[in-house]
Amino acid sequence: MSILQGIREWARRVKRDAVTLWFACKHPGTSWIPKLMAAFVVAYALSPIDLIPDFIPVLGYIDDALLLPALIWLTIRMLPADVLAACRIQADQWLRSGNAKPRSAWGAALVVAIWIGVTALVTALSWAWLRQR
C-alpha cells in the first residue's frame, strides 16, 4: 500500500467514525458522558465553519488534520463495544447509500459562540491592560 492510499484509507475511516458518532448520539445504549462528548464532536465535525479557518497557513489545517481526528478517536474509545459496532454498521450503510453529508447548525453556532467568547475575552483583557498603563 502506498502512502497516498494509506492517507485515503485513514481519511475514509475518520469520516466514517464521524458519522458513527452521529448515530451514537441517538443510540439508547450510549451513556450520557459519551453522548455529550459525541454530540460536541459531531457538532464541530459537521459544522460548515472551522474553529481555525483553512485560509490561515498551516494552522488552518490543524483542526482538520489533528484536532478533529483526535477528538473522534477519544470519543470512539468511550463508547461501549456493542454500541460502536451497531453505529458503525449504520454509518457504513449511510455512506454507501450516497445520502448527503449531515450538517450541523448547532456546530456552526458552537464555533461562532467560541469566536465571540474569544473576541470578548481578548477585548476585555486588552481594555484591562490599557487601563493599567
Secondary structure, 3 states (H helix, E strand, C coil): CCHHHHHHHHHHHHHHHHHHHHHHHHCCCCCHHHHHHHHHHHHHHCCCCCCCCCCCCCHHHHHHHHHHHHHHHHHHHHCCHHHHHHHHHHHHHHHHCCCCCCCCHHHHHHHHHHHHHHHHHHHHHHHHHHHHC
